[in-house]
Amino acid sequence: MVDPPMIRQRYPGEFFLGFSRDALGLLVKAARDHGDACCFRVGPYRAYLLNHPDLVQDFFSQLQNFQKEPALQITRTVLGDGLLTSEGDYHKKQRQLIQPAFHRQRIASYASIMVEKALALSQKWREGQTLDINEEMMHLALSIVGKSLFGVNLEEEAAEIDEALGTAMAVFKEWMYRPFPTFWAQWPFPKTLRVRKARKSLDSKIFGMIARHRQRGVDNGDLLSMMLFTEDAGGPMTDEQVRDEAMTLLLAGHETVGNALTYTWYLLSQNPEAEARLHTELDSVLGGRSPTLEDVPKLPYTEMVFAESMRLLPPAWALGYLALRDVRIGGYDIPKGAVVNVVQYLLHRDPRFWEEPEKFKPERFSPEAKAGRPRFAYFPFGGGSRQCIGESFAWMEGVLALATLARHWAPRPVAGYKLELFPSITMRPKHGMPMVLHRCS
């Protein structure tokens, strides 16, 4: 067996403690000290960190030999058996059922909803107003997912939904870095009860949507209708199955884009030259009007800004999988039962593949620059058979929402604000993102 370097613990439980206190810092140090790969003990698991694009590519090509790591299974307490947590044939069947909602033609029809929701938000904002931009972007992304995928307006319920998801995320972060994470989710500890309360709140919204769709009995052409009224050899999906998939898509569909837009505003505020170039493109292409689907390919710098934001601060910051059998990845033998981690946050900042990696430089994503990098130096939406099903949806949403809002607004952080990251299942800003709204001249 060929093993990468083993990081020895100085005392029992060192890595659990280190991950709970500063997961990003621990992983950054491991990558800096050990290069392409290393391994360490985390409780009962032997964990491998793969930190080279070629290793990541080889890993993604063998996902049939893995399932989601135990720490992620705790999300089932809220998500159930949706696309994020389900495995094997069931996952494949559900993905095939949901895939048509994300086909190119269907995604194109969502463009007007994305612009409409972003424009409505822009018209509510006021010069000099101080807002939590993270909250605003999460609510915007949730309203877009609600209307485009489920045919419902969620604006009035957005705060309650986001609060429930935020509660679950905070508890999940604690459970992830404890021994036997699923244990904590099964017993009525105080924080377990908080998660159950959050799920109850979310269930009331999801089952309410399902009941209203069933009552109408008409296929409206949205994803929820598709799940409710499409039958396969096993018959129609039950309300519980529909609930699990809807809950997963609500979480994934608004967490990624909402946080990515949040970080984009912050990074633009710190990089005036990039912000000026963005406004120049928007003025040139749009000429004072709102963007449309046809404008997306005409806004390459806007897309580059969004891409660079997800490079520096990827909302989906790490992936972990449990080996179901012995496998070999890039010359390393991974034993059955080991956990393999690939971390976007590390590879997106690796100086071997990114010149001045800490700087915000959207030009990195010009076609020429992308062609000169390994495929998996950048993978904000994962890869392989479990690559995010909504990636195309997210790219279009990010470009259109940013173009719509940046035409009028240039938010600035409040005085003294310091960005701190909260890496849980996704990576949120720890203390939100308080910003002051300024109109563009």
C-alpha positions as CSV (number, residue, x, y, z in Angstrom):
1,M,0.0,0.0,0.0
2,V,1.3,3.5,-0.9
3,D,0.3,6.1,1.7
4,P,0.7,9.8,1.6
5,P,2.4,11.5,4.6
6,M,0.6,10.8,7.9
7,I,0.0,13.9,10.1
8,R,0.5,12.7,13.7
9,Q,-1.7,13.9,16.5
10,R,0.2,15.4,19.5
11,Y,-2.7,14.3,21.8
12,P,-6.0,12.3,21.4
13,G,-8.7,14.3,19.7
14,E,-6.4,17.1,18.5
15,F,-7.9,17.1,15.0
16,F,-11.5,17.1,16.2
17,L,-10.7,20.1,18.4
18,G,-8.8,21.8,15.6
19,F,-11.5,21.3,13.1
20,S,-14.2,22.7,15.5
21,R,-12.1,25.8,16.2
22,D,-10.6,26.5,12.8
23,A,-11.3,24.0,10.1
24,L,-10.0,26.3,7.3
25,G,-6.8,27.1,9.2
26,L,-6.0,23.4,9.9
27,L,-6.6,22.4,6.2
28,V,-4.5,25.3,4.9
29,K,-1.6,24.3,7.1
30,A,-1.9,20.6,6.1
31,A,-1.8,21.5,2.4
32,R,1.1,23.9,2.9
33,D,3.1,21.4,4.9
34,H,2.3,18.2,2.9
35,G,1.6,19.2,-0.7
36,D,-0.5,17.0,-3.0
37,A,-1.8,14.6,-0.4
38,C,-1.7,13.7,3.3
39,C,-3.7,11.6,5.8
40,F,-4.7,11.8,9.4
41,R,-6.9,10.2,12.0
42,V,-10.2,11.8,12.9
43,G,-11.9,9.7,15.5
44,P,-12.5,6.2,14.1
45,Y,-11.8,7.3,10.5
46,R,-8.6,7.5,8.5
47,A,-9.0,10.7,6.5
48,Y,-7.2,11.6,3.3
49,L,-6.8,15.1,1.9
50,L,-6.2,15.2,-1.9
51,N,-4.8,18.5,-2.9
52,H,-3.9,18.4,-6.6
53,P,-6.2,18.8,-9.7
54,D,-5.1,15.4,-11.1
55,L,-5.9,13.6,-7.9
56,V,-9.3,15.4,-7.8
57,Q,-10.1,14.4,-11.4
58,D,-9.1,10.7,-10.7
59,F,-11.3,10.8,-7.5
60,F,-14.3,12.2,-9.3
61,S,-14.0,9.5,-12.0
62,Q,-14.4,6.8,-9.3
63,L,-17.3,8.2,-7.3
64,Q,-19.2,4.9,-7.7
65,N,-16.8,3.6,-5.1
66,F,-17.8,6.2,-2.5
67,Q,-20.7,7.5,-0.6
68,K,-21.2,10.8,1.2
69,E,-19.1,11.0,4.4
70,P,-20.7,10.3,7.8
71,A,-20.5,14.0,8.8
72,L,-22.8,14.9,5.9
73,Q,-25.3,12.3,6.8
74,I,-26.4,14.4,9.7
75,T,-28.1,16.7,7.3
76,R,-30.7,14.0,6.7
77,T,-32.3,15.2,10.0
78,V,-33.5,18.2,7.9
79,L,-33.0,17.3,4.2
80,G,-34.2,13.6,4.4
81,D,-33.2,11.5,1.4
82,G,-32.8,14.2,-1.3
83,L,-30.2,14.4,-4.0
84,L,-27.5,15.7,-1.6
85,T,-27.8,12.7,0.8
86,S,-29.3,9.8,-1.1
87,E,-27.0,7.1,-2.6
88,G,-26.9,4.3,-5.2
89,D,-29.7,3.5,-7.5
90,Y,-32.2,5.7,-5.6
91,H,-30.0,8.7,-6.1
92,K,-29.6,7.9,-9.8
93,K,-33.3,7.5,-10.3
94,Q,-34.2,10.8,-8.6
95,R,-31.5,12.7,-10.5
96,Q,-32.9,11.4,-13.8
97,L,-36.4,12.5,-12.8
98,I,-35.3,16.0,-11.8
99,Q,-32.8,16.6,-14.6
100,P,-35.4,17.9,-17.1
101,A,-36.0,20.9,-14.9
102,F,-32.4,22.0,-15.5
103,H,-32.2,21.4,-19.2
104,R,-31.0,24.4,-21.2
105,Q,-34.4,25.3,-22.7
106,R,-36.1,25.1,-19.3
107,I,-33.4,27.2,-17.5
108,A,-33.7,29.9,-20.2
109,S,-37.3,30.3,-19.2
110,Y,-36.2,31.2,-15.7
111,A,-34.2,34.2,-16.8
112,S,-37.1,36.7,-16.6
113,I,-38.0,35.5,-13.1
114,M,-34.4,36.1,-12.0
115,V,-34.3,39.6,-13.4
116,E,-37.8,40.4,-12.1
117,K,-36.9,39.4,-8.5
118,A,-33.6,41.3,-8.5
119,L,-35.2,44.4,-10.0
120,A,-37.9,44.3,-7.3
121,L,-35.2,44.2,-4.6
122,S,-33.3,47.0,-6.2
123,Q,-36.4,49.2,-6.2
124,K,-36.8,48.6,-2.4
125,W,-33.3,49.7,-1.6
126,R,-32.6,53.3,-0.6
127,E,-29.5,55.5,-0.7
128,G,-27.5,55.4,2.6
129,Q,-29.5,52.5,3.9
130,T,-27.6,50.0,6.0
131,L,-28.5,46.3,5.3
132,D,-27.2,42.9,5.9
133,I,-26.3,42.1,2.3
134,N,-26.0,38.4,3.1
135,E,-29.6,38.4,4.3
136,E,-30.7,40.3,1.3
137,M,-29.0,38.0,-1.2
138,M,-30.2,34.8,0.6
139,H,-33.7,36.1,0.4
140,L,-33.3,37.1,-3.2
141,A,-32.0,33.6,-4.1
142,L,-34.7,31.9,-2.2
143,S,-37.4,33.9,-3.9
144,I,-35.9,33.0,-7.3
145,V,-35.8,29.3,-6.5
146,G,-39.3,29.4,-5.1
147,K,-40.9,31.0,-8.1
148,S,-38.8,29.3,-10.9
149,L,-38.7,25.8,-9.6
150,F,-41.8,25.5,-7.4
151,G,-44.1,28.2,-8.9
152,V,-44.7,29.9,-5.5
153,N,-43.8,33.3,-4.0
154,L,-41.6,32.9,-0.9
155,E,-40.8,36.6,-0.2
156,E,-42.9,36.8,3.0
157,E,-41.6,33.5,4.3
158,A,-37.9,34.0,3.3
159,A,-36.8,35.3,6.7
160,E,-38.4,32.3,8.5
161,I,-37.0,29.8,6.1
162,D,-33.5,31.3,6.2
163,E,-33.6,31.5,10.0
164,A,-34.5,27.8,10.2
165,L,-31.8,26.8,7.8
166,G,-29.2,29.0,9.6
167,T,-30.1,27.3,12.9
168,A,-29.6,23.9,11.3
169,M,-26.3,24.9,9.7
170,A,-24.9,26.2,13.0
171,V,-25.7,23.0,14.8
172,F,-24.4,20.8,11.9
173,K,-21.1,22.6,12.1
174,E,-20.7,21.5,15.8
175,W,-21.8,17.9,15.0
176,M,-19.5,17.6,12.0
177,Y,-16.4,17.9,14.1
178,R,-17.4,15.6,16.9
179,P,-16.8,11.9,17.1
180,F,-19.7,9.8,15.7
181,P,-21.6,12.8,14.4
182,T,-24.8,10.9,13.7
183,F,-25.1,10.0,17.4
184,W,-25.8,13.7,18.3
185,A,-28.6,13.9,15.8
186,Q,-30.5,10.9,17.2
187,W,-30.9,11.9,20.8
188,P,-32.9,14.7,22.3
189,F,-30.0,17.0,23.3
190,P,-31.0,20.7,23.4
191,K,-29.4,21.4,20.1
192,T,-31.0,18.4,18.6
193,L,-34.4,19.8,19.6
194,R,-33.4,23.1,18.0
195,V,-32.8,21.3,14.7
196,R,-36.1,19.4,15.0
197,K,-37.9,22.7,15.6
198,A,-36.2,24.1,12.5
199,R,-37.3,21.1,10.4
200,K,-40.8,21.4,11.7
201,S,-40.9,25.0,10.5
202,L,-39.5,24.1,7.1
203,D,-41.8,21.1,6.7
204,S,-44.8,23.4,7.2
205,K,-43.7,25.4,4.2
206,I,-42.8,22.5,2.0
207,F,-45.9,20.3,2.7
208,G,-48.0,23.4,2.3
209,M,-46.7,23.9,-1.2
210,I,-47.2,20.2,-2.0
211,A,-50.8,20.3,-0.7
212,R,-51.7,23.4,-2.8
213,H,-50.2,21.8,-5.9
214,R,-52.1,18.5,-5.3
215,Q,-55.3,20.4,-4.7
216,R,-55.1,22.2,-8.0
217,G,-54.2,18.9,-9.7
218,V,-52.7,20.6,-12.7
219,D,-49.1,20.3,-14.0
220,N,-47.9,23.9,-14.0
221,G,-44.7,22.9,-15.8
222,D,-42.5,23.6,-12.7
223,L,-40.3,21.2,-10.9
224,L,-42.7,20.6,-8.1
225,S,-45.5,19.6,-10.6
226,M,-43.0,17.4,-12.4
227,M,-42.2,15.5,-9.2
228,L,-45.9,15.2,-8.1
229,F,-47.5,14.2,-11.4
230,T,-44.8,12.2,-13.2
231,E,-44.9,8.4,-12.8
232,D,-42.3,5.8,-13.4
233,A,-42.3,2.0,-13.0
234,G,-42.6,2.6,-9.3
235,G,-45.6,4.9,-9.5
236,P,-45.7,8.6,-8.5
237,M,-43.4,10.0,-5.8
238,T,-44.9,10.2,-2.3
239,D,-45.3,13.5,-0.5
240,E,-42.4,12.6,1.7
241,Q,-40.1,11.9,-1.3
242,V,-41.2,15.2,-2.9
243,R,-40.6,17.0,0.4
244,D,-37.0,15.7,0.6
245,E,-36.1,16.7,-2.9
246,A,-37.8,20.1,-2.6
247,M,-36.0,20.8,0.7
248,T,-32.7,19.8,-0.8
249,L,-33.2,22.1,-3.8
250,L,-34.3,25.0,-1.6
251,L,-31.2,24.7,0.5
252,A,-28.7,24.1,-2.4
253,G,-30.5,26.5,-4.7
254,H,-30.3,29.5,-2.5
255,E,-27.3,28.8,-0.2
256,T,-24.7,28.7,-3.0
257,V,-25.9,31.7,-5.1
258,G,-27.0,33.7,-2.1
259,N,-23.6,33.4,-0.4
260,A,-21.7,33.8,-3.7
261,L,-23.5,37.1,-4.5
262,T,-22.8,38.2,-0.9
263,Y,-19.0,37.6,-1.3
264,T,-19.1,39.3,-4.7
265,W,-20.4,42.6,-3.3
266,Y,-17.7,42.4,-0.6
267,L,-14.9,41.7,-3.0
268,L,-16.0,44.4,-5.5
269,S,-16.1,46.9,-2.6
270,Q,-12.4,46.1,-1.9
271,N,-11.3,46.2,-5.6
272,P,-12.5,49.5,-7.2
273,E,-10.7,48.9,-10.5
274,A,-12.7,45.6,-11.0
275,E,-15.9,47.3,-9.9
276,A,-15.3,50.2,-12.4
277,R,-14.7,47.7,-15.2
278,L,-17.9,45.9,-14.3
279,H,-20.0,49.1,-14.4
280,T,-18.4,50.0,-17.8
281,E,-19.5,46.7,-19.3
282,L,-23.0,47.0,-17.9
283,D,-23.4,50.6,-19.2
284,S,-22.1,49.6,-22.6
285,V,-24.2,46.4,-23.0
286,L,-27.4,47.4,-21.2
287,G,-27.5,51.2,-21.8
288,G,-29.7,51.8,-18.8
289,R,-32.2,48.9,-19.3
290,S,-32.5,45.6,-17.3
291,P,-30.7,42.6,-18.6
292,T,-32.3,39.7,-20.5
293,L,-31.3,36.2,-21.3
294,E,-29.9,37.3,-24.6
295,D,-27.5,39.6,-22.7
296,V,-25.8,36.9,-20.7
297,P,-23.2,36.0,-23.4
298,K,-22.6,39.7,-23.9
299,L,-21.5,40.2,-20.2
300,P,-18.3,38.1,-20.0
301,Y,-16.7,40.3,-17.4
302,T,-19.8,40.1,-15.2
303,E,-19.5,36.4,-15.4
304,M,-15.7,36.6,-14.7
305,V,-16.4,38.7,-11.5
306,F,-18.9,36.0,-10.3
307,A,-16.4,33.2,-11.1
308,E,-13.5,34.9,-9.3
309,S,-15.7,35.5,-6.2
310,M,-16.4,31.8,-6.1
311,R,-12.7,31.1,-6.5
312,L,-11.6,33.1,-3.5
313,L,-14.7,32.4,-1.3
314,P,-16.5,29.2,-2.6
315,P,-19.8,28.7,-0.8
316,A,-19.4,24.9,-1.3
317,W,-15.9,24.9,0.2
318,A,-15.1,21.2,0.7
319,L,-16.4,17.7,-0.2
320,G,-16.0,14.5,1.8
321,Y,-16.8,10.9,0.8
322,L,-16.5,7.5,2.5
323,A,-14.8,4.7,0.6
324,L,-17.0,1.7,0.1
325,R,-14.2,-0.5,-1.1
326,D,-10.4,-0.4,-1.5
327,V,-9.5,2.0,-4.4
328,R,-6.4,3.6,-5.9
329,I,-6.3,7.3,-6.6
330,G,-3.3,8.7,-8.4
331,G,-1.0,6.0,-7.1
332,Y,-2.3,6.2,-3.5
333,D,-4.2,3.2,-2.1
334,I,-7.3,4.3,-0.2
335,P,-8.7,1.6,2.1
336,K,-12.3,0.7,2.5
337,G,-13.8,2.8,5.3
338,A,-11.5,5.8,4.8
339,V,-12.8,9.3,4.3
340,V,-11.5,11.3,1.3
341,N,-11.6,15.1,1.3
342,V,-11.2,17.4,-1.6
343,V,-11.3,21.1,-0.7
344,Q,-12.2,23.8,-3.1
345,Y,-11.0,26.5,-0.8
346,L,-7.5,25.1,-0.9
347,L,-7.1,24.4,-4.6
348,H,-8.8,27.6,-5.6
349,R,-5.9,29.5,-3.8
350,D,-3.0,27.2,-4.7
351,P,-0.1,29.3,-6.0
352,R,0.9,26.4,-8.3
353,F,-2.1,27.1,-10.5
354,W,-3.0,30.7,-9.6
355,E,-0.6,33.7,-9.8
356,E,-1.1,36.0,-6.8
357,P,-3.8,33.7,-5.5
358,E,-5.0,36.0,-2.7
359,K,-5.8,38.8,-5.1
360,F,-9.2,39.4,-6.8
361,K,-8.5,39.3,-10.5
362,P,-11.6,38.4,-12.7
363,E,-9.3,38.3,-15.8
364,R,-8.3,34.8,-14.6
365,F,-11.5,33.5,-16.2
366,S,-10.9,34.7,-19.7
367,P,-11.1,31.8,-22.2
368,E,-7.3,32.0,-22.7
369,A,-6.5,31.9,-19.0
370,K,-8.9,29.0,-18.3
371,A,-7.4,27.0,-21.1
372,G,-4.0,27.1,-19.4
373,R,-5.2,25.6,-16.1
374,P,-5.9,22.0,-15.1
375,R,-9.6,21.2,-15.1
376,F,-9.9,20.7,-11.4
377,A,-7.9,23.7,-10.2
378,Y,-11.4,25.2,-10.0
379,F,-14.6,23.2,-9.2
380,P,-17.1,25.4,-7.2
381,F,-19.9,23.0,-8.1
382,G,-18.1,19.7,-7.5
383,G,-17.6,17.1,-10.3
384,G,-18.2,13.6,-11.6
385,S,-21.6,11.9,-11.3
386,R,-22.5,14.1,-8.2
387,Q,-21.8,17.4,-9.8
388,C,-24.4,20.0,-8.8
389,I,-27.5,19.5,-10.9
390,G,-28.3,23.2,-10.8
391,E,-24.9,24.5,-11.9
392,S,-26.2,26.1,-15.2
393,F,-29.1,27.6,-13.2
394,A,-26.7,29.1,-10.7
395,W,-24.4,30.7,-13.3
396,M,-27.2,32.4,-15.1
397,E,-28.8,33.5,-11.8
398,G,-25.5,35.0,-10.6
399,V,-24.8,36.9,-13.8
400,L,-28.4,38.3,-14.2
401,A,-28.8,39.2,-10.5
402,L,-25.4,40.9,-10.3
403,A,-26.1,42.8,-13.6
404,T,-29.5,43.9,-12.5
405,L,-28.4,45.2,-9.1
406,A,-24.9,46.6,-10.0
407,R,-26.5,48.9,-12.6
408,H,-27.8,51.0,-9.7
409,W,-25.9,50.0,-6.5
410,A,-22.3,49.8,-5.1
411,P,-22.6,48.7,-1.5
412,R,-19.8,49.3,1.0
413,P,-19.1,47.5,4.3
414,V,-19.9,49.4,7.4
415,A,-16.9,51.0,9.2
416,G,-14.8,48.5,11.1
417,Y,-16.4,45.4,9.5
418,K,-14.0,42.4,9.3
419,L,-15.1,39.4,7.3
420,E,-15.0,36.1,9.2
421,L,-16.0,32.9,7.6
422,F,-18.3,30.2,9.0
423,P,-17.5,26.9,7.3
424,S,-20.3,24.5,7.9
425,I,-22.1,22.4,5.1
426,T,-21.7,25.7,3.1
427,M,-19.5,28.7,4.0
428,R,-21.4,31.7,5.2
429,P,-20.0,35.0,6.6
430,K,-19.9,34.4,10.3
431,H,-21.4,37.8,11.3
432,G,-23.4,38.5,8.2
433,M,-22.4,41.3,5.8
434,P,-23.6,44.7,7.0
435,M,-23.2,47.2,4.1
436,V,-24.2,50.7,3.3
437,L,-26.0,51.2,0.0
438,H,-24.6,53.8,-2.4
439,R,-26.2,54.6,-5.8
440,C,-24.0,54.4,-8.8
441,S,-23.6,57.8,-10.5
